[in-house]
Amino acid sequence: MKKSLYSLLKTKFLVSDDSFKNWKLIIFLIFLSMIMIANNHQYDAKNYKITALTNQVKELRSKFVDTRSDLMQLKMESTITTKMQSRNIKPSEVSPKKIKVLKTIE
């Protein structure tokens, strides 16, 4: 047990005669770990981008709601009436009538 642990610590398995098999395995494991690290970085970058886009969508949605409520208030008859009083334009007291155009046959 001590001998095998001692040879492992001295890394004799890398310099012995049949070490080529071990080197192939080690290089393969290093390659796989590099692929896993790169994949993890790409995942994190996408996650940050998704979070930023989600925040941007929330901001744009709140801006849309604010603008829509302002527009609804501007379209109200009372708001228009108060703005037109400065120009001496008053709302009509007579209700509008619908005009029907009849098609004549010639």
N, CA, C and O atoms as a DFTB+ gen file, in Angstrom:
424 C
 N C O
     1  1       0.821      -1.189       0.000
     2  2       0.000       0.000       0.000
     3  2       0.869       1.258       0.000
     4  3       0.629       2.191      -0.767
     5  1       1.895       1.271       0.881
     6  2       2.777       2.430       0.950
     7  2       3.554       2.596      -0.341
     8  3       3.793       3.716      -0.792
     9  1       3.949       1.476      -0.934
    10  2       4.738       1.529      -2.152
    11  2       3.926       2.109      -3.308
    12  3       4.439       2.914      -4.085
    13  1       2.659       1.703      -3.425
    14  2       1.826       2.214      -4.516
    15  2       1.495       3.695      -4.311
    16  3       1.466       4.465      -5.271
    17  1       1.249       4.088      -3.077
    18  2       0.980       5.497      -2.781
    19  2       2.230       6.344      -3.051
    20  3       2.138       7.449      -3.586
    21  1       3.380       5.819      -2.679
    22  2       4.633       6.521      -2.905
    23  2       4.918       6.668      -4.406
    24  3       5.373       7.725      -4.845
    25  1       4.657       5.630      -5.186
    26  2       4.881       5.710      -6.631
    27  2       3.863       6.657      -7.290
    28  3       4.178       7.293      -8.296
    29  1       2.662       6.752      -6.736
    30  2       1.659       7.686      -7.251
    31  2       2.094       9.129      -6.989
    32  3       1.949       9.993      -7.854
    33  1       2.622       9.381      -5.803
    34  2       3.091      10.725      -5.473
    35  2       4.306      11.134      -6.291
    36  3       4.477      12.314      -6.600
    37  1       5.134      10.193      -6.637
    38  2       6.315      10.488      -7.466
    39  2       5.963      10.508      -8.952
    40  3       6.822      10.773      -9.793
    41  1       4.699      10.227      -9.274
    42  2       4.167      10.187     -10.651
    43  2       4.987       9.286     -11.564
    44  3       5.342       9.665     -12.680
    45  1       5.278       8.098     -11.074
    46  2       6.014       7.129     -11.896
    47  2       5.152       6.607     -13.033
    48  3       5.673       6.111     -14.031
    49  1       3.842       6.714     -12.889
    50  2       2.957       6.217     -13.943
    51  2       3.036       7.090     -15.199
    52  3       2.557       6.684     -16.258
    53  1       3.629       8.275     -15.097
    54  2       3.770       9.151     -16.259
    55  2       5.099       8.977     -16.984
    56  3       5.227       9.389     -18.136
    57  1       6.072       8.383     -16.340
    58  2       7.387       8.242     -16.969
    59  2       7.782       6.783     -17.194
    60  3       8.876       6.523     -17.696
    61  1       6.960       5.864     -16.853
    62  2       7.292       4.446     -17.048
    63  2       7.186       4.081     -18.529
    64  3       6.828       4.918     -19.358
    65  1       7.495       2.842     -18.849
    66  2       7.518       2.401     -20.239
    67  2       6.137       2.413     -20.893
    68  3       6.019       2.756     -22.069
    69  1       5.101       2.048     -20.157
    70  2       3.745       2.017     -20.736
    71  2       2.935       3.276     -20.360
    72  3       1.716       3.217     -20.200
    73  1       3.619       4.380     -20.228
    74  2       2.961       5.624     -19.810
    75  2       2.178       6.293     -20.943
    76  3       1.397       7.210     -20.690
    77  1       2.378       5.846     -22.188
    78  2       1.682       6.462     -23.316
    79  2       0.169       6.334     -23.155
    80  3      -0.563       7.259     -23.506
    81  1      -0.313       5.206     -22.632
    82  2      -1.754       5.007     -22.389
    83  2      -2.245       6.010     -21.348
    84  3      -3.326       6.582     -21.486
    85  1      -1.467       6.210     -20.339
    86  2      -1.862       7.151     -19.291
    87  2      -1.900       8.589     -19.824
    88  3      -2.799       9.361     -19.490
    89  1      -0.919       8.932     -20.648
    90  2      -0.900      10.281     -21.211
    91  2      -2.108      10.523     -22.106
    92  3      -2.683      11.612     -22.088
    93  1      -2.497       9.525     -22.882
    94  2      -3.682       9.671     -23.732
    95  2      -4.925       9.932     -22.887
    96  3      -5.744      10.790     -23.219
    97  1      -5.056       9.196     -21.806
    98  2      -6.210       9.381     -20.917
    99  2      -6.179      10.764     -20.263
   100  3      -7.208      11.433     -20.170
   101  1      -5.024      11.179     -19.823
   102  2      -4.908      12.488     -19.165
   103  2      -5.226      13.610     -20.147
   104  3      -5.942      14.548     -19.796
   105  1      -4.712      13.529     -21.361
   106  2      -4.996      14.555     -22.377
   107  2      -6.477      14.562     -22.717
   108  3      -7.066      15.631     -22.881
   109  1      -7.087      13.396     -22.826
   110  2      -8.517      13.305     -23.094
   111  2      -9.324      13.948     -21.971
   112  3     -10.277      14.680     -22.240
   113  1      -8.961      13.687     -20.720
   114  2      -9.669      14.274     -19.586
   115  2      -9.494      15.797     -19.535
   116  3     -10.430      16.520     -19.195
   117  1      -8.304      16.275     -19.870
   118  2      -8.073      17.726     -19.926
   119  2      -8.928      18.358     -21.015
   120  3      -9.521      19.417     -20.811
   121  1      -8.991      17.708     -22.168
   122  2      -9.810      18.201     -23.276
   123  2     -11.284      18.267     -22.877
   124  3     -11.958      19.260     -23.152
   125  1     -11.786      17.213     -22.228
   126  2     -13.183      17.209     -21.784
   127  2     -13.453      18.300     -20.755
   128  3     -14.496      18.953     -20.795
   129  1     -12.519      18.495     -19.840
   130  2     -12.726      19.533     -18.823
   131  2     -12.722      20.921     -19.452
   132  3     -13.470      21.796     -19.015
   133  1     -11.883      21.139     -20.485
   134  2     -11.884      22.430     -21.178
   135  2     -13.208      22.657     -21.896
   136  3     -13.731      23.771     -21.889
   137  1     -13.749      21.623     -22.510
   138  2     -15.051      21.736     -23.170
   139  2     -16.139      22.059     -22.150
   140  3     -17.005      22.895     -22.412
   141  1     -16.102      21.408     -20.998
   142  2     -17.106      21.666     -19.965
   143  2     -16.998      23.103     -19.448
   144  3     -18.019      23.754     -19.223
   145  1     -15.792      23.598     -19.261
   146  2     -15.611      24.979     -18.776
   147  2     -16.124      25.976     -19.819
   148  3     -16.803      26.942     -19.468
   149  1     -15.807      25.751     -21.083
   150  2     -16.285      26.647     -22.147
   151  2     -17.810      26.630     -22.226
   152  3     -18.443      27.671     -22.404
   153  1     -18.390      25.445     -22.092
   154  2     -19.846      25.321     -22.126
   155  2     -20.475      26.069     -20.961
   156  3     -21.510      26.715     -21.124
   157  1     -19.861      25.987     -19.794
   158  2     -20.363      26.685     -18.616
   159  2     -20.304      28.204     -18.810
   160  3     -21.225      28.916     -18.410
   161  1     -19.228      28.699     -19.420
   162  2     -19.109      30.131     -19.671
   163  2     -20.180      30.609     -20.652
   164  3     -20.761      31.679     -20.473
   165  1     -20.436      29.813     -21.683
   166  2     -21.480      30.184     -22.639
   167  2     -22.849      30.202     -21.968
   168  3     -23.663      31.082     -22.246
   169  1     -23.104      29.252     -21.104
   170  2     -24.372      29.204     -20.380
   171  2     -24.538      30.439     -19.502
   172  3     -25.614      31.035     -19.462
   173  1     -23.472      30.823     -18.799
   174  2     -23.536      32.009     -17.940
   175  2     -23.774      33.269     -18.764
   176  3     -24.554      34.131     -18.361
   177  1     -23.114      33.384     -19.907
   178  2     -23.292      34.562     -20.758
   179  2     -24.730      34.656     -21.255
   180  3     -25.316      35.739     -21.268
   181  1     -25.297      33.526     -21.661
   182  2     -26.688      33.529     -22.115
   183  2     -27.627      33.873     -20.974
   184  3     -28.612      34.585     -21.169
   185  1     -27.330      33.377     -19.798
   186  2     -28.171      33.646     -18.635
   187  2     -28.158      35.140     -18.307
   188  3     -29.207      35.716     -18.015
   189  1     -26.970      35.779     -18.352
   190  2     -26.882      37.216     -18.100
   191  2     -27.652      38.008     -19.161
   192  3     -28.319      38.994     -18.851
   193  1     -27.549      37.564     -20.408
   194  2     -28.243      38.261     -21.487
   195  2     -29.754      38.139     -21.319
   196  3     -30.482      39.110     -21.529
   197  1     -30.228      36.961     -20.944
   198  2     -31.666      36.759     -20.724
   199  2     -32.154      37.643     -19.584
   200  3     -33.232      38.230     -19.672
   201  1     -31.372      37.740     -18.521
   202  2     -31.755      38.587     -17.387
   203  2     -31.817      40.052     -17.805
   204  3     -32.747      40.766     -17.431
   205  1     -30.838      40.499     -18.575
   206  2     -30.829      41.896     -19.029
   207  2     -32.021      42.181     -19.934
   208  3     -32.656      43.228     -19.813
   209  1     -32.329      41.253     -20.842
   210  2     -33.474      41.444     -21.735
   211  2     -34.791      41.418     -20.974
   212  3     -35.713      42.161     -21.311
   213  1     -34.892      40.575     -19.953
   214  2     -36.107      40.529     -19.142
   215  2     -36.313      41.852     -18.418
   216  3     -37.430      42.364     -18.357
   217  1     -35.241      42.402     -17.872
   218  2     -35.348      43.706     -17.209
   219  2     -35.733      44.804     -18.188
   220  3     -36.524      45.688     -17.860
   221  1     -35.172      44.746     -19.390
   222  2     -35.502      45.746     -20.402
   223  2     -36.973      45.639     -20.812
   224  3     -37.632      46.658     -21.016
   225  1     -37.487      44.419     -20.933
   226  2     -38.895      44.224     -21.278
   227  2     -39.789      44.789     -20.176
   228  3     -40.803      45.423     -20.467
   229  1     -39.424      44.566     -18.924
   230  2     -40.215      45.106     -17.816
   231  2     -40.243      46.629     -17.850
   232  3     -41.293      47.238     -17.649
   233  1     -39.084      47.249     -18.105
   234  2     -39.025      48.704     -18.176
   235  2     -39.875      49.232     -19.327
   236  3     -40.622      50.195     -19.157
   237  1     -39.763      48.606     -20.495
   238  2     -40.539      49.055     -21.651
   239  2     -42.036      48.855     -21.423
   240  3     -42.844      49.679     -21.851
   241  1     -42.405      47.774     -20.758
   242  2     -43.822      47.533     -20.479
   243  2     -44.371      48.597     -19.528
   244  3     -45.481      49.091     -19.727
   245  1     -43.604      48.952     -18.500
   246  2     -44.081      49.987     -17.574
   247  2     -44.156      51.346     -18.269
   248  3     -45.073      52.125     -18.006
   249  1     -43.200      51.637     -19.156
   250  2     -43.247      52.885     -19.921
   251  2     -44.472      52.903     -20.829
   252  3     -45.122      53.939     -20.971
   253  1     -44.792      51.771     -21.443
   254  2     -45.974      51.673     -22.298
   255  2     -47.244      51.926     -21.503
   256  3     -48.132      52.647     -21.958
   257  1     -47.334      51.336     -20.314
   258  2     -48.524      51.517     -19.489
   259  2     -48.663      52.979     -19.070
   260  3     -49.766      53.524     -19.093
   261  1     -47.564      53.615     -18.689
   262  2     -47.601      55.032     -18.314
   263  2     -48.048      55.902     -19.482
   264  3     -48.887      56.788     -19.315
   265  1     -47.492      55.652     -20.659
   266  2     -47.846      56.435     -21.838
   267  2     -49.305      56.225     -22.210
   268  3     -49.994      57.174     -22.584
   269  1     -49.780      54.991     -22.111
   270  2     -51.173      54.698     -22.442
   271  2     -52.124      55.392     -21.474
   272  3     -53.163      55.907     -21.887
   273  1     -51.776      55.409     -20.188
   274  2     -52.645      56.089     -19.227
   275  2     -52.644      57.600     -19.460
   276  3     -53.680      58.249     -19.312
   277  1     -51.480      58.168     -19.826
   278  2     -51.439      59.592     -20.164
   279  2     -52.302      59.890     -21.380
   280  3     -53.024      60.886     -21.399
   281  1     -52.234      59.046     -22.381
   282  2     -53.042      59.223     -23.580
   283  2     -54.530      59.129     -23.257
   284  3     -55.326      59.920     -23.763
   285  1     -54.903      58.180     -22.431
   286  2     -56.322      58.039     -22.054
   287  2     -56.812      59.296     -21.339
   288  3     -57.946      59.729     -21.541
   289  1     -55.960      59.871     -20.511
   290  2     -56.357      61.089     -19.803
   291  2     -56.460      62.266     -20.768
   292  3     -57.349      63.106     -20.627
   293  1     -55.559      62.335     -21.746
   294  2     -55.613      63.422     -22.722
   295  2     -56.835      63.314     -23.631
   296  3     -57.333      64.332     -24.112
   297  1     -57.323      62.108     -23.872
   298  2     -58.469      61.909     -24.748
   299  2     -59.806      62.177     -24.060
   300  3     -60.842      62.229     -24.723
   301  1     -59.791      62.345     -22.753
   302  2     -61.044      62.571     -22.027
   303  2     -61.651      63.915     -22.427
   304  3     -60.934      64.883     -22.680
   305  1     -62.971      63.959     -22.480
   306  2     -63.674      65.167     -22.910
   307  2     -63.416      66.332     -21.966
   308  3     -63.299      67.474     -22.410
   309  1     -63.328      66.060     -20.692
   310  2     -63.096      67.143     -19.729
   311  2     -61.723      67.785     -19.928
   312  3     -61.585      69.000     -19.786
   313  1     -60.725      66.997     -20.249
   314  2     -59.386      67.538     -20.484
   315  2     -59.367      68.391     -21.742
   316  3     -58.771      69.468     -21.767
   317  1     -60.022      67.901     -22.780
   318  2     -60.074      68.658     -24.034
   319  2     -60.839      69.961     -23.822
   320  3     -60.442      71.002     -24.345
   321  1     -61.927      69.914     -23.065
   322  2     -62.726      71.110     -22.797
   323  2     -61.911      72.164     -22.058
   324  3     -61.960      73.344     -22.407
   325  1     -61.170      71.753     -21.052
   326  2     -60.367      72.730     -20.299
   327  2     -59.253      73.322     -21.161
   328  3     -58.908      74.490     -20.988
   329  1     -58.691      72.557     -22.072
   330  2     -57.631      73.084     -22.939
   331  2     -58.189      74.016     -24.015
   332  3     -57.503      74.945     -24.443
   333  1     -59.415      73.778     -24.453
   334  2     -60.012      74.608     -25.499
   335  2     -60.638      75.889     -24.955
   336  3     -60.974      76.778     -25.737
   337  1     -60.802      76.008     -23.659
   338  2     -61.369      77.228     -23.076
   339  2     -60.447      78.424     -23.297
   340  3     -60.916      79.558     -23.399
   341  1     -59.173      78.184     -23.369
   342  2     -58.247      79.294     -23.617
   343  2     -58.423      79.865     -25.026
   344  3     -58.065      81.018     -25.267
   345  1     -58.953      79.099     -25.935
   346  2     -59.200      79.554     -27.315
   347  2     -60.649      79.970     -27.535
   348  3     -61.055      80.255     -28.662
   349  1     -61.409      80.004     -26.483
   350  2     -62.842      80.355     -26.529
   351  2     -63.647      79.374     -27.368
   352  3     -64.603      79.758     -28.041
   353  1     -63.254      78.111     -27.322
   354  2     -64.021      77.058     -27.995
   355  2     -64.730      76.265     -26.913
   356  3     -64.111      75.737     -25.990
   357  1     -66.076      76.195     -27.058
   358  2     -66.873      75.517     -26.042
   359  2     -67.528      74.287     -26.669
   360  3     -67.742      74.243     -27.880
   361  1     -67.843      73.296     -25.846
   362  2     -68.531      72.130     -26.406
   363  2     -69.944      72.488     -26.871
   364  3     -70.593      73.378     -26.323
   365  1     -70.384      71.788     -27.868
   366  2     -71.710      72.040     -28.428
   367  2     -72.782      71.588     -27.447
   368  3     -72.655      70.563     -26.777
   369  1     -73.846      72.390     -27.385
   370  2     -74.968      72.026     -26.505
   371  2     -76.005      71.218     -27.253
   372  3     -76.871      70.595     -26.639
   373  1     -75.927      71.220     -28.568
   374  2     -76.848      70.447     -29.396
   375  2     -76.160      69.141     -29.752
   376  3     -75.017      69.130     -30.210
   377  1     -76.858      68.061     -29.540
   378  2     -76.256      66.765     -29.841
   379  2     -76.149      66.558     -31.352
   380  3     -76.979      67.073     -32.101
   381  1     -75.178      65.839     -31.793
   382  2     -75.006      65.637     -33.241
   383  2     -76.105      64.738     -33.812
   384  3     -76.672      63.899     -33.112
   385  1     -76.387      64.936     -35.095
   386  2     -77.399      64.135     -35.773
   387  2     -76.718      63.339     -36.875
   388  3     -75.761      63.798     -37.500
   389  1     -77.222      62.161     -37.093
   390  2     -76.661      61.285     -38.114
   391  2     -77.275      61.635     -39.459
   392  3     -78.492      61.777     -39.575
   393  1     -76.450      61.771     -40.453
   394  2     -76.913      62.115     -41.812
   395  2     -76.896      60.844     -42.634
   396  3     -75.881      60.152     -42.706
   397  1     -78.023      60.542     -43.252
   398  2     -78.125      59.363     -44.111
   399  2     -78.183      59.819     -45.563
   400  3     -78.959      60.711     -45.908
   401  1     -77.374      59.214     -46.402
   402  2     -77.369      59.509     -47.820
   403  2     -78.041      58.349     -48.522
   404  3     -77.597      57.204     -48.441
   405  1     -79.128      58.672     -49.213
   406  2     -79.866      57.637     -49.953
   407  2     -79.354      57.599     -51.383
   408  3     -79.123      58.635     -52.006
   409  1     -79.189      56.435     -51.872
   410  2     -78.710      56.243     -53.242
   411  2     -79.915      56.302     -54.161
   412  3     -80.896      55.580     -53.978
   413  1     -79.824      57.165     -55.136
   414  2     -80.952      57.297     -56.081
   415  2     -80.699      56.430     -57.294
   416  3     -79.575      56.316     -57.783
   417  1     -81.770      55.823     -57.767
   418  2     -81.667      54.952     -58.943
   419  2     -82.033      55.771     -60.175
   420  3     -83.107      56.371     -60.208
   421  1     -81.194      55.810     -61.158
   422  2     -81.446      56.577     -62.371
   423  2     -81.843      55.707     -63.508
   424  3     -82.092      56.202     -64.607
